[in-house]
Amino acid sequence: MSTTSNLHKNAITNTSESPFVKLKSINFGDCKWNAGFWSDKVKTAENKMLPYMGDLLCGDIGHGLNNFKIAAGLKEGEHKGFYWHDGDFFKFMEAKMYIYAQTKDESLLKELDEYIDIIGQAQEEDGYIHTHVQITEGVDRFENRKYHEMYNFGHLFIAGSVHFRLTGQRNFLDIAVKMADLLHAYFMPDTKHYQRFGFNQTQIMGLVELYRTTRDKRYLKLAEKFINRRGTYEIEHDSTTVGYPIGDMVQERTPFRESEEAVGHAVLALYYYAGAADVYAETGEKALLTSLDKLWENVTGKKMYVTGAVGQAHYGASTSLDMIEEGFIDAYMMPNMTAYNETCANLCNAMFSHRMMGINGESRYADIIELVLYNSGLSGISIEGKDYFYSNPLRMVNNSRNYDSHDDVTESPVRQPYLECFCCPPNLVRTICKTSGWAYNLSENGVSVVLFGGNNLDTKMLDGSALKLSQDTEYPWKGLVKITVDECKGEAFDIQVRIPKWAVGSTLKVNGEDAGVAVNPGNFANINRTWKAGDVIVLDMPMEPTFIEGHNRIEEVRNQLAVKRGPIVYTIETPDLPEGAAILDVYLKGDAPLNAVHKPEFLGGVTVIETELLLREGKSDDMYQTVTKPVFKSFKTQLVPYYAWSNRGQAEMTVFMPVVWNN
């Protein structure tokens, strides 16, 4: 690997020299979406999402750049926004970096340089930069972990590394390195005051990425130290924790290597797990992987919604009875209407799975990435690209919650043009912008096709040989994927094609003939042969709409079903119901056909499911009531993709519906 590692040093997550990663990341920019779903989303990000977000964060609404200007002495004022606002600005910058890498638009690079210059002026001489602490009188460094310094640092480290990889410039990386060196000076020694810091674990991922960028082992050692310290002290409030929940809320009750259950704040947890996966990728410590495997199984097998969303409750308790917010509660306790499912948490679920796929080399992790991207991730932003959801429930009923109780409208029934807690919008936009970097991975002697979409791949294999592929598909609306080999080496190598778990009955052909390999849903189909330019792989996945039911222990969906077609989860919302009809009176008609119909001019171009549903009549508002045989009225309507709901005004909607079967 040492002779070829530099070929792939410009990946988003740079695993080129990570000895314990089986599927390596490609350089960002080696794959470009050229048509279809993700191409359209990235263009929307470039033309609408990012300019609009820039107007917010660089103006007087979003505060982000103003905070840096105030800290730099370029502007007078007080810090505005939440403690973690710096990190959200770094994520916004990161999204711009991905668009620059694909377009080479020099105006984007100029804008980034302007931001970096201001951030550099705001950085203190010893490297410290955190605008809330710097601007706010009477607040000291590392005084209280609720200020989220580590979160901001982590996103600085990641963005600084990505910027260097994609531009070749050191101006942002140098700021990140200076801060990391200061962090090492504070936190590497075993000082009691600092042992409980780092609860918002982004700095672990960031430190590993800085290590991968600079090869300075101090950063890897410090990342590992943040993991090693957790769960080694008494769980009680002290001067550094007052004002924020403790224990399972911040994953500090149980040492990582003893962890088997996902607990606490879902974003904090999944950033922590992703960081631990990064550390394992470099160290190969088996105890880390054992816990990572258990935690991934617990998240995706017992605490994840059908949309890939995670974080069941706004408020609740862990199994150890610690108070938690925005996070995991008991296994299979999956409310629909009060589901929190923060957009960031859902995206973190994909980030964690992306790392686990690289480590274990298995396609089942990519099923989760895809599920999030097409459903609970994308639902966080409007079709237009300018309004946001923070939480993503599976059912919305008007007047069912006191939405005015939260200043940042995190549980609004409609997407908002600005969220005071602005962590989710830039996280989602940077994810959309970097999806092409997740489309393929490289194995020892091959390439893995991970995400489907119209694209071109122009990369180097790990042995340095050229590889060019092109992918032609109308996925996710159609299940036919055509992959053409445009250039390759003369020796045999592997092309692994992901067969999604839902894609039962798929066929795989090479040049019109059966590929002769196992095509098992939930696995890679590995084709090893001597390829030549012009060879064509065709994957044909059945795309019939299907009913999905939950585990028997998910009480809220017993005797209810969801509709899914390919990777897309569907929903019924009130614009598609008769006027005055209530969403809770809707029943699926079990024997009614489910017909997929593509509507290119509807909701940005989607495939809807046309079917016949039932409306139950005669129910009252009494909490309990005597019932006789229910009366149903049938009506023909359509189901829309979950991610596209709430784009036609305020609406009720539900993913799961009770079903009536005709025997």
VMD Tcl script that draws the C-alpha trace (Angstrom):
set ca {
  {0.00 0.00 0.00}
  {2.82 2.43 0.72}
  {3.68 2.81 -2.96}
  {0.16 3.70 -4.06}
  {-1.41 5.38 -1.04}
  {-0.85 8.88 -2.38}
  {-3.16 8.06 -5.28}
  {-6.14 8.30 -2.94}
  {-5.14 10.88 -0.36}
  {-7.89 13.26 -1.48}
  {-10.87 11.22 -0.30}
  {-13.51 12.71 2.01}
  {-12.59 10.15 4.65}
  {-8.99 9.42 3.74}
  {-8.56 5.71 4.38}
  {-5.85 5.27 1.74}
  {-3.26 4.30 4.35}
  {-5.64 2.91 6.95}
  {-4.37 -0.64 7.49}
  {-7.64 -2.04 8.87}
  {-10.00 -0.84 6.14}
  {-11.00 -3.36 3.47}
  {-12.85 -0.97 1.16}
  {-10.93 2.25 0.60}
  {-12.49 5.59 -0.26}
  {-11.99 7.04 -3.72}
  {-10.60 10.52 -4.24}
  {-13.37 13.06 -4.14}
  {-13.99 14.16 -7.73}
  {-13.07 10.80 -9.27}
  {-16.80 10.12 -9.51}
  {-19.19 12.73 -10.86}
  {-22.96 12.47 -11.10}
  {-23.91 13.31 -14.68}
  {-27.65 12.63 -14.89}
  {-30.64 11.70 -12.80}
  {-31.56 11.92 -9.14}
  {-28.31 12.82 -7.41}
  {-27.06 14.94 -10.29}
  {-30.20 17.03 -9.95}
  {-29.85 17.27 -6.15}
  {-26.21 18.38 -6.36}
  {-27.13 21.03 -8.95}
  {-29.87 22.26 -6.62}
  {-27.31 22.40 -3.82}
  {-24.94 24.40 -6.00}
  {-27.52 26.81 -7.40}
  {-30.01 27.21 -4.54}
  {-29.16 25.46 -1.28}
  {-25.68 26.91 -0.79}
  {-26.33 30.48 -2.01}
  {-29.39 30.70 0.23}
  {-27.51 29.23 3.19}
  {-24.65 31.62 2.55}
  {-27.04 34.58 2.69}
  {-28.21 33.33 6.08}
  {-24.89 32.44 7.67}
  {-22.95 35.40 6.28}
  {-25.69 37.90 7.12}
  {-27.52 39.10 10.21}
  {-29.95 36.17 10.41}
  {-27.54 33.27 10.79}
  {-24.75 35.11 12.67}
  {-22.05 32.58 11.70}
  {-19.58 34.84 9.92}
  {-20.44 37.81 12.12}
  {-19.32 35.86 15.18}
  {-15.91 35.29 13.61}
  {-15.70 38.97 12.61}
  {-16.46 40.04 16.18}
  {-13.88 37.63 17.59}
  {-11.36 38.98 15.06}
  {-12.02 42.57 16.08}
  {-13.44 43.42 12.66}
  {-16.93 44.11 13.97}
  {-18.52 45.06 17.28}
  {-21.29 43.06 18.89}
  {-22.11 40.06 21.03}
  {-22.12 36.37 20.16}
  {-25.37 35.21 18.60}
  {-26.62 31.71 17.93}
  {-25.99 28.56 19.92}
  {-22.61 27.60 21.37}
  {-21.97 25.23 18.46}
  {-22.60 27.75 15.70}
  {-18.92 27.82 14.63}
  {-19.06 24.13 13.76}
  {-22.16 24.64 11.64}
  {-20.35 27.35 9.67}
  {-17.46 24.94 9.09}
  {-19.93 22.39 7.69}
  {-21.31 25.03 5.33}
  {-17.75 25.74 4.18}
  {-17.15 22.04 3.67}
  {-20.18 21.81 1.39}
  {-18.75 24.65 -0.71}
  {-15.48 22.74 -0.95}
  {-17.24 19.75 -2.51}
  {-18.93 21.93 -5.11}
  {-15.61 23.65 -5.87}
  {-13.90 20.28 -6.31}
  {-16.47 19.31 -8.94}
  {-16.87 22.63 -10.75}
  {-13.49 24.34 -10.21}
  {-15.45 27.56 -9.86}
  {-12.79 30.03 -8.73}
  {-15.42 32.32 -7.17}
  {-16.14 29.60 -4.60}
  {-12.45 29.34 -3.77}
  {-12.28 33.11 -3.37}
  {-15.24 33.09 -1.00}
  {-13.67 30.31 1.05}
  {-10.39 32.22 1.22}
  {-12.26 35.27 2.52}
  {-13.90 33.21 5.27}
  {-10.59 31.56 6.15}
  {-8.85 34.93 6.42}
  {-11.47 36.15 8.92}
  {-11.32 32.87 10.88}
  {-7.53 33.15 10.96}
  {-7.77 36.66 12.36}
  {-10.21 35.43 15.00}
  {-7.84 32.64 16.11}
  {-5.82 33.52 19.19}
  {-2.05 33.43 19.15}
  {-1.82 30.06 20.90}
  {-4.34 28.50 18.48}
  {-7.61 28.73 20.43}
  {-10.73 29.57 18.47}
  {-14.30 29.32 19.74}
  {-16.26 32.50 19.19}
  {-18.75 32.11 22.05}
  {-15.98 31.81 24.62}
  {-13.86 34.50 22.99}
  {-16.64 37.07 22.71}
  {-18.66 36.42 25.88}
  {-17.37 38.21 28.93}
  {-16.77 36.07 32.01}
  {-16.57 32.74 30.13}
  {-13.30 30.82 30.20}
  {-11.86 28.10 27.99}
  {-12.97 24.58 28.88}
  {-14.98 25.92 31.78}
  {-18.07 23.88 30.98}
  {-18.51 21.21 28.34}
  {-21.99 22.52 27.47}
  {-20.24 25.17 25.37}
  {-19.53 22.46 22.77}
  {-15.94 23.48 22.11}
  {-15.02 19.95 21.02}
  {-17.87 19.85 18.51}
  {-16.62 23.04 16.89}
  {-13.02 21.85 16.90}
  {-13.96 18.54 15.31}
  {-15.71 20.19 12.39}
  {-12.79 22.59 12.03}
  {-10.37 19.66 11.81}
  {-12.51 17.87 9.24}
  {-13.14 20.95 7.11}
  {-9.48 21.99 7.29}
  {-8.38 18.54 6.13}
  {-10.93 18.42 3.31}
  {-10.01 21.91 2.16}
  {-6.32 20.97 1.92}
  {-7.11 17.78 0.00}
  {-9.41 19.44 -2.51}
  {-7.57 22.74 -3.04}
  {-3.94 21.99 -2.18}
  {-3.90 25.11 0.00}
  {-2.72 25.07 3.61}
  {-4.39 28.26 4.86}
  {-7.33 26.48 6.52}
  {-5.37 23.37 7.48}
  {-2.83 25.51 9.33}
  {-5.61 26.99 11.47}
  {-6.86 23.48 12.26}
  {-3.38 22.19 13.08}
  {-2.71 25.12 15.39}
  {-5.93 24.40 17.29}
  {-5.19 20.66 17.41}
  {-1.75 21.30 18.86}
  {-3.30 23.39 21.61}
  {-5.91 20.70 22.24}
  {-3.15 18.13 22.61}
  {-1.37 20.34 25.15}
  {-4.52 20.65 27.25}
  {-5.99 17.16 26.99}
  {-3.23 14.65 26.54}
  {-2.11 14.96 30.20}
  {-4.36 13.20 32.71}
  {-5.70 16.36 34.30}
  {-8.82 15.73 36.36}
  {-10.55 18.96 35.37}
  {-10.46 17.96 31.69}
  {-11.29 14.27 31.91}
  {-14.99 14.67 31.15}
  {-14.69 17.05 28.23}
  {-15.29 15.87 24.70}
  {-18.85 14.66 25.28}
  {-19.89 15.90 21.83}
  {-17.44 13.63 20.10}
  {-16.84 15.24 16.71}
  {-13.27 15.98 17.71}
  {-12.43 12.25 17.58}
  {-13.28 12.00 13.88}
  {-11.58 15.33 13.30}
  {-8.36 14.34 15.05}
  {-8.14 11.09 13.08}
  {-8.68 12.98 9.83}
  {-5.94 15.44 10.82}
  {-3.67 12.47 11.52}
  {-4.46 11.08 8.08}
  {-3.69 14.45 6.54}
  {-0.49 15.29 8.42}
  {0.63 11.83 9.63}
  {1.25 13.41 13.05}
  {0.60 10.50 15.42}
  {-0.14 12.81 18.32}
  {-3.58 13.45 16.86}
  {-4.40 9.75 16.62}
  {-3.18 9.19 20.18}
  {-5.33 12.05 21.44}
  {-8.40 10.71 19.60}
  {-7.83 7.35 21.26}
  {-7.40 9.05 24.64}
  {-10.81 10.71 24.34}
  {-12.29 7.23 23.90}
  {-10.24 5.66 26.68}
  {-11.25 8.27 29.28}
  {-14.98 7.81 28.89}
  {-16.68 5.82 31.61}
  {-13.67 5.92 33.94}
  {-15.00 8.49 36.42}
  {-17.92 8.92 38.79}
  {-21.08 10.16 37.10}
  {-22.07 13.21 39.09}
  {-22.30 16.90 38.32}
  {-19.18 18.98 38.83}
  {-18.19 22.47 37.75}
  {-17.61 21.34 34.17}
  {-21.01 19.69 33.64}
  {-23.60 21.92 35.31}
  {-26.39 22.93 32.95}
  {-26.44 19.85 30.75}
  {-27.57 16.24 31.32}
  {-24.92 13.69 32.28}
  {-24.44 9.91 32.22}
  {-25.99 7.98 29.35}
  {-27.15 11.23 27.76}
  {-23.54 11.82 26.72}
  {-22.41 8.16 26.57}
  {-20.15 8.47 29.61}
  {-21.60 5.85 31.94}
  {-20.12 2.83 30.17}
  {-16.58 2.50 28.80}
  {-16.71 2.18 25.03}
  {-15.24 -1.32 24.95}
  {-18.04 -2.52 27.24}
  {-20.81 -0.81 25.26}
  {-23.50 -2.93 23.64}
  {-26.46 -0.55 23.55}
  {-26.84 2.80 21.81}
  {-27.82 5.33 24.48}
  {-28.37 9.02 24.92}
  {-28.36 11.87 22.47}
  {-28.38 10.23 19.05}
  {-26.06 12.70 17.32}
  {-23.52 12.57 20.13}
  {-23.66 8.79 20.14}
  {-23.23 8.29 16.42}
  {-20.43 10.84 16.08}
  {-18.75 8.95 18.93}
  {-19.20 5.60 17.22}
  {-18.00 6.97 13.88}
  {-14.94 8.39 15.61}
  {-14.22 5.06 17.29}
  {-14.51 3.39 13.88}
  {-11.93 5.83 12.53}
  {-9.59 5.00 15.40}
  {-10.07 1.26 14.79}
  {-9.27 1.78 11.10}
  {-5.83 2.99 12.12}
  {-5.06 0.81 15.17}
  {-6.92 -2.45 14.51}
  {-7.78 -2.90 18.19}
  {-10.22 -5.82 18.25}
  {-12.02 -4.66 21.39}
  {-13.07 -1.51 19.56}
  {-14.43 -3.48 16.62}
  {-16.31 -5.88 18.89}
  {-18.19 -2.97 20.45}
  {-18.65 -1.21 17.11}
  {-20.31 -4.31 15.67}
  {-22.62 -4.64 18.67}
  {-23.56 -0.97 18.62}
  {-24.29 -0.97 14.88}
  {-26.53 -4.01 15.28}
  {-28.31 -2.38 18.21}
  {-28.91 0.87 16.34}
  {-30.09 -0.63 13.05}
  {-31.77 -3.74 14.44}
  {-33.63 -2.39 17.47}
  {-33.76 1.41 17.41}
  {-34.06 2.50 13.78}
  {-37.17 3.55 11.91}
  {-38.19 2.18 8.51}
  {-36.86 5.42 7.00}
  {-33.38 4.93 8.46}
  {-34.09 7.58 11.08}
  {-32.80 7.33 14.65}
  {-33.33 9.12 17.96}
  {-36.81 8.11 19.02}
  {-37.62 10.80 21.59}
  {-37.16 14.49 22.29}
  {-37.15 13.74 26.02}
  {-36.90 10.42 27.79}
  {-34.76 8.12 29.89}
  {-32.09 5.58 29.16}
  {-32.27 2.01 30.41}
  {-30.08 3.22 33.29}
  {-32.73 5.89 33.97}
  {-30.52 8.81 33.00}
  {-32.36 11.75 31.46}
  {-31.82 11.98 27.72}
  {-32.75 14.52 25.08}
  {-33.09 14.07 21.32}
  {-32.01 10.50 21.50}
  {-32.24 6.77 21.96}
  {-34.71 5.18 24.36}
  {-35.62 1.50 24.87}
  {-35.37 -1.04 22.06}
  {-38.48 -1.23 19.85}
  {-40.02 1.82 21.56}
  {-40.75 3.61 18.31}
  {-43.42 6.32 18.49}
  {-44.57 7.71 15.16}
  {-46.11 11.10 15.91}
  {-43.61 12.09 18.60}
  {-40.60 10.54 16.88}
  {-37.74 13.04 17.04}
  {-35.40 11.67 14.38}
  {-33.19 14.73 14.12}
  {-31.87 15.19 10.59}
  {-28.29 15.25 11.91}
  {-28.81 11.95 13.71}
  {-30.11 10.30 10.56}
  {-27.12 11.56 8.58}
  {-24.79 10.35 11.34}
  {-26.38 6.91 10.98}
  {-25.21 6.93 7.35}
  {-21.76 8.21 8.33}
  {-21.35 5.42 10.88}
  {-22.50 2.81 8.37}
  {-20.13 4.19 5.72}
  {-17.19 3.61 8.04}
  {-18.38 0.15 9.06}
  {-18.74 -0.85 5.41}
  {-15.14 0.15 4.79}
  {-13.91 -1.79 7.81}
  {-15.89 -4.99 7.30}
  {-16.23 -4.87 3.51}
  {-19.92 -5.82 3.57}
  {-22.72 -4.26 1.53}
  {-25.38 -4.43 4.26}
  {-23.98 -1.21 5.66}
  {-24.59 0.51 2.33}
  {-28.26 -0.46 2.59}
  {-28.47 1.85 5.61}
  {-26.58 4.64 3.83}
  {-29.01 4.44 0.93}
  {-32.06 4.22 3.19}
  {-31.06 7.42 4.98}
  {-30.10 9.32 1.84}
  {-33.41 8.72 0.06}
  {-35.66 9.06 3.09}
  {-34.89 10.46 6.54}
  {-31.93 12.51 5.35}
  {-33.50 14.14 2.33}
  {-36.75 14.81 4.20}
  {-34.85 17.47 6.14}
  {-34.94 19.94 3.23}
  {-37.63 21.14 0.85}
  {-37.69 20.30 -2.84}
  {-36.76 23.92 -3.56}
  {-33.80 23.69 -1.18}
  {-34.52 26.61 1.14}
  {-36.62 25.28 4.04}
  {-35.66 22.78 6.71}
  {-36.96 20.16 9.11}
  {-35.01 19.49 12.29}
  {-37.10 16.51 13.39}
  {-38.57 13.94 11.01}
  {-41.55 12.09 12.52}
  {-43.39 9.30 10.73}
  {-46.79 10.79 11.41}
  {-47.97 14.38 11.58}
  {-51.39 15.31 12.92}
  {-52.28 18.98 13.13}
  {-52.71 20.50 16.60}
  {-51.31 17.36 18.22}
  {-48.30 19.08 19.81}
  {-47.46 22.47 21.22}
  {-45.16 23.58 18.45}
  {-44.77 27.05 19.91}
  {-42.94 25.68 22.95}
  {-39.56 25.60 21.18}
  {-37.97 28.85 20.03}
  {-35.96 27.07 17.35}
  {-39.05 25.32 15.92}
  {-37.31 21.94 16.00}
  {-40.66 20.16 15.88}
  {-42.49 22.40 13.43}
  {-45.29 20.89 11.32}
  {-43.81 22.71 8.30}
  {-40.23 23.24 7.15}
  {-38.70 26.52 8.29}
  {-36.55 29.02 6.33}
  {-34.17 29.26 9.29}
  {-33.61 27.17 12.39}
  {-31.97 28.89 15.34}
  {-30.34 25.54 16.07}
  {-28.76 25.38 12.62}
  {-26.76 22.15 12.84}
  {-28.93 20.10 10.48}
  {-29.16 22.24 7.32}
  {-25.41 22.50 6.57}
  {-24.93 18.87 7.61}
  {-27.52 17.77 5.07}
  {-26.29 20.03 2.30}
  {-22.67 18.90 2.71}
  {-23.92 15.30 2.61}
  {-25.80 15.90 -0.65}
  {-22.72 17.58 -2.12}
  {-20.44 14.66 -1.23}
  {-22.66 11.72 -2.26}
  {-20.53 11.03 -5.33}
  {-17.63 10.32 -2.99}
  {-19.65 7.47 -1.49}
  {-20.68 5.92 -4.82}
  {-17.66 3.61 -5.19}
  {-15.00 2.06 -2.98}
  {-11.77 0.30 -3.84}
  {-10.76 -3.18 -2.70}
  {-7.34 -4.82 -2.88}
  {-7.84 -5.80 -6.50}
  {-11.10 -4.27 -7.52}
  {-13.88 -1.76 -7.19}
  {-17.20 -1.86 -5.35}
  {-20.32 -0.25 -6.78}
  {-22.04 1.14 -3.69}
  {-24.58 3.76 -4.81}
  {-26.55 3.77 -8.05}
  {-27.02 6.82 -10.24}
  {-25.94 8.29 -13.55}
  {-22.22 8.91 -13.14}
  {-18.72 8.62 -14.54}
  {-15.86 7.13 -12.53}
  {-12.30 8.04 -13.53}
  {-9.94 6.72 -10.89}
  {-6.87 4.65 -10.16}
  {-7.08 1.21 -8.61}
  {-4.99 0.54 -5.54}
  {-2.22 -0.91 -7.72}
  {-2.09 2.34 -9.69}
  {-3.81 1.11 -12.85}
  {-6.40 3.30 -14.56}
  {-10.08 2.48 -14.22}
  {-12.98 4.23 -15.90}
  {-16.61 3.19 -15.50}
  {-19.85 4.83 -16.52}
  {-23.19 4.17 -14.93}
  {-26.51 4.69 -16.71}
  {-29.72 4.34 -14.73}
  {-32.99 6.04 -13.79}
  {-32.61 4.80 -10.21}
  {-34.32 5.11 -7.74}
  {-37.41 5.21 -9.96}
  {-36.33 2.26 -12.09}
  {-34.31 -0.78 -11.06}
  {-32.22 -1.21 -14.21}
  {-28.56 -0.22 -13.79}
  {-26.10 -0.38 -16.68}
  {-22.39 -0.20 -15.85}
  {-19.94 0.12 -18.74}
  {-16.20 -0.47 -18.48}
  {-14.58 2.37 -20.39}
  {-10.93 1.71 -19.51}
  {-9.15 -0.85 -17.34}
  {-5.99 -2.89 -16.90}
  {-5.38 -6.09 -18.82}
  {-5.26 -8.41 -15.81}
  {-8.27 -9.87 -14.01}
  {-9.83 -7.85 -11.21}
  {-13.06 -7.68 -9.19}
  {-16.12 -5.57 -9.80}
  {-18.40 -5.93 -6.80}
  {-21.98 -4.85 -7.42}
  {-24.18 -4.16 -4.40}
  {-27.43 -6.11 -4.33}
  {-29.73 -4.21 -1.94}
  {-31.47 -6.27 0.71}
  {-34.86 -5.33 -0.72}
  {-33.87 -6.36 -4.27}
  {-35.12 -9.97 -4.15}
  {-35.13 -11.62 -7.57}
  {-32.42 -9.42 -9.10}
  {-30.45 -10.59 -12.13}
  {-26.91 -9.70 -13.10}
  {-25.53 -10.02 -16.61}
  {-22.23 -9.28 -18.34}
  {-22.41 -8.58 -22.06}
  {-25.90 -10.05 -22.16}
  {-24.95 -13.33 -20.47}
  {-25.61 -14.40 -16.89}
  {-22.69 -13.19 -14.76}
  {-22.35 -16.63 -13.20}
  {-22.02 -15.35 -9.64}
  {-24.24 -15.46 -6.58}
  {-26.77 -12.60 -6.56}
  {-27.85 -12.51 -2.94}
  {-29.83 -9.56 -1.56}
  {-27.90 -7.71 1.11}
  {-24.52 -8.72 -0.33}
  {-22.03 -7.72 -2.97}
  {-22.12 -9.83 -6.13}
  {-18.44 -10.22 -6.96}
  {-17.49 -10.64 -10.62}
  {-13.83 -11.50 -11.17}
  {-12.66 -11.64 -14.76}
  {-10.31 -10.08 -17.27}
  {-12.29 -7.01 -18.23}
  {-11.94 -4.97 -21.39}
  {-13.22 -1.62 -22.56}
  {-16.79 -1.94 -23.77}
  {-17.83 -4.67 -21.33}
  {-21.29 -3.99 -19.94}
  {-22.76 -5.12 -16.61}
  {-26.53 -4.95 -16.29}
  {-28.17 -5.23 -12.87}
  {-31.93 -5.58 -13.05}
  {-33.70 -5.12 -9.71}
  {-37.46 -5.73 -9.41}
  {-39.17 -2.53 -8.28}
  {-42.56 -3.77 -7.19}
  {-44.17 -1.79 -4.35}
  {-44.24 -3.84 -1.16}
  {-45.87 -3.72 2.25}
  {-43.53 -3.42 5.24}
  {-44.49 -4.37 8.79}
  {-42.60 -3.76 12.02}
  {-41.31 -6.13 14.67}
  {-44.02 -7.45 17.01}
  {-42.54 -5.45 19.87}
  {-43.00 -2.12 18.07}
  {-46.39 -1.55 19.66}
  {-47.22 1.63 17.74}
  {-47.22 -0.15 14.39}
  {-48.81 -3.48 15.29}
  {-51.39 -4.33 12.62}
  {-50.16 -1.42 10.51}
  {-48.12 -1.38 7.31}
  {-45.87 0.99 5.40}
  {-45.38 1.01 1.62}
  {-41.90 0.84 0.14}
  {-40.68 0.61 -3.44}
  {-36.99 0.02 -3.96}
  {-35.16 2.30 -1.52}
  {-38.06 4.75 -1.24}
  {-40.50 4.77 1.69}
  {-43.91 6.26 0.89}
  {-46.47 8.26 2.81}
  {-50.03 9.49 2.47}
  {-50.63 13.17 3.20}
  {-53.78 15.24 3.34}
  {-53.42 17.00 -0.05}
  {-54.17 13.55 -1.50}
  {-57.20 12.89 0.74}
  {-60.79 14.09 0.30}
  {-61.35 17.53 1.78}
  {-61.86 17.37 5.54}
  {-60.60 13.78 5.83}
  {-58.37 12.99 8.82}
  {-55.11 11.16 8.35}
  {-55.88 8.84 11.28}
  {-58.98 7.54 9.51}
  {-56.95 6.20 6.58}
  {-56.61 2.44 6.13}
  {-54.72 0.47 3.51}
  {-56.85 -1.82 1.38}
  {-54.78 -4.96 1.48}
  {-55.89 -6.40 -1.85}
  {-55.81 -3.14 -3.83}
  {-53.16 -2.88 -6.56}
  {-50.16 -0.64 -5.90}
  {-49.26 0.98 -9.20}
  {-46.04 2.93 -9.66}
  {-46.52 5.98 -11.88}
  {-43.72 8.42 -12.65}
  {-44.65 12.11 -12.63}
  {-41.71 14.14 -13.93}
  {-43.33 17.52 -13.20}
  {-44.62 16.67 -9.71}
  {-42.58 17.40 -6.55}
  {-39.40 17.78 -8.55}
  {-40.01 14.57 -10.47}
  {-41.06 11.53 -8.46}
  {-42.67 8.14 -8.85}
  {-45.91 7.97 -6.90}
  {-47.87 4.88 -5.87}
  {-51.45 5.02 -7.12}
  {-53.82 2.83 -5.15}
  {-57.20 2.57 -3.50}
  {-57.37 3.37 0.21}
  {-60.17 3.25 2.76}
  {-61.55 5.99 4.98}
  {-63.19 4.87 8.18}
  {-66.41 6.70 9.01}
  {-68.33 7.34 12.20}
  {-65.56 7.70 14.81}
  {-66.00 10.30 17.53}
  {-63.44 12.24 19.56}
  {-64.19 10.26 22.72}
  {-61.08 8.77 24.24}
  {-62.76 5.36 24.39}
  {-65.92 4.33 22.58}
  {-68.04 1.29 21.87}
  {-67.44 -0.12 18.42}
  {-69.48 -2.24 16.06}
  {-68.42 -3.34 12.61}
  {-66.58 -0.32 11.12}
  {-67.88 1.39 8.01}
  {-65.35 2.21 5.30}
  {-65.51 4.39 2.22}
  {-63.02 3.67 -0.54}
  {-61.23 6.28 -2.60}
  {-58.49 6.30 -5.21}
  {-55.41 8.36 -4.48}
  {-51.62 8.39 -4.50}
  {-48.80 7.89 -2.02}
  {-45.75 10.15 -2.32}
  {-42.12 9.59 -1.30}
  {-41.64 10.34 2.38}
  {-38.80 12.76 1.65}
  {-41.14 14.88 -0.51}
  {-43.97 15.36 2.00}
  {-44.82 18.88 3.25}
  {-43.97 20.54 -0.05}
  {-47.59 21.47 -0.77}
  {-48.37 23.52 2.31}
  {-49.05 22.42 5.87}
  {-50.36 18.87 5.87}
  {-51.05 15.82 7.92}
  {-49.25 12.65 6.91}
  {-48.51 9.12 8.04}
  {-46.08 6.42 6.93}
  {-47.74 3.52 8.75}
  {-51.42 2.79 8.23}
  {-53.75 0.07 9.54}
  {-54.79 -2.42 6.90}
  {-58.03 -4.16 5.97}
  {-57.67 -7.50 4.19}
  {-60.49 -9.13 2.27}
  {-60.42 -12.85 3.03}
}
mol new
graphics top color blue
foreach p $ca { graphics top sphere $p radius 0.5 }
foreach p [lrange $ca 0 end-1] q [lrange $ca 1 end] { graphics top cylinder $p $q radius 0.2 }
display resetview
